[in-house]
Amino acid sequence: MILRRIAFFLALLSGILASQLPEFAQQYRQRLGGAIDEIKRVVANFDADAARLSLSRDQGLERLKANGDQFIRQRGEQLEQDIARGDRLERQLQAYAEAGPFRRLGLFATGFEPDIARRAFAHFEPAVPVTSEGLISAGGGFFAGWFLCGLVMAPLQRRKRKIAPKTA
């Protein structure tokens, strides 16, 4: 009897934790949008500086990367990497926007940006799952927890039956 209560509690806990996956993914998407906005701001400032000198973005980057000063060259390389990262993050955000609720979870699980996910987790605030995605995740987590507890308890229950005295 006590094992069933423990299993139910663990399944309930599993359901609660699973219900937070859609909320975490949503908070991740918000941070993703913020990262994109910041990269766009930096790139826009660079583009404006280049335009004041009648240079395109590519010409400005080439001048930075060809500079004799190592610090300036590294800044050019870093800016080029930031531009590529911004493009990659924008594609990711667009994919989230085009995906359905459960597909978004799949996209998140297979292609999140580790730095953004780490910061999202550091400031994560749990929420009550009121979307179908959250409720189904909660139910799936509950049943997965119940199933796992059943797997763990099965050998214990068989052993208990073998040890129990037979009554006639």
Rosetta blueprint (number, residue, H / E / L):
1 M L
2 I H
3 L H
4 R H
5 R H
6 I H
7 A H
8 F H
9 F H
10 L H
11 A H
12 L H
13 L H
14 S H
15 G H
16 I H
17 L H
18 A H
19 S H
20 Q L
21 L H
22 P H
23 E H
24 F H
25 A H
26 Q H
27 Q H
28 Y H
29 R H
30 Q H
31 R H
32 L H
33 G H
34 G H
35 A H
36 I H
37 D H
38 E H
39 I H
40 K H
41 R H
42 V H
43 V H
44 A H
45 N H
46 F H
47 D H
48 A H
49 D H
50 A H
51 A H
52 R H
53 L L
54 S L
55 L L
56 S L
57 R H
58 D H
59 Q H
60 G H
61 L H
62 E H
63 R H
64 L H
65 K H
66 A L
67 N L
68 G L
69 D L
70 Q H
71 F H
72 I H
73 R H
74 Q H
75 R H
76 G H
77 E H
78 Q H
79 L H
80 E H
81 Q H
82 D H
83 I H
84 A H
85 R H
86 G H
87 D H
88 R H
89 L H
90 E H
91 R H
92 Q H
93 L H
94 Q H
95 A H
96 Y H
97 A H
98 E H
99 A L
100 G L
101 P H
102 F H
103 R H
104 R H
105 L H
106 G H
107 L H
108 F H
109 A H
110 T H
111 G H
112 F L
113 E L
114 P H
115 D H
116 I H
117 A H
118 R H
119 R H
120 A H
121 F H
122 A H
123 H L
124 F L
125 E L
126 P L
127 A L
128 V L
129 P L
130 V L
131 T L
132 S H
133 E H
134 G H
135 L H
136 I H
137 S H
138 A H
139 G H
140 G H
141 G H
142 F H
143 F H
144 A H
145 G H
146 W H
147 F H
148 L H
149 C H
150 G H
151 L H
152 V H
153 M H
154 A H
155 P H
156 L H
157 Q H
158 R H
159 R H
160 K H
161 R H
162 K H
163 I H
164 A L
165 P L
166 K L
167 T L
168 A L
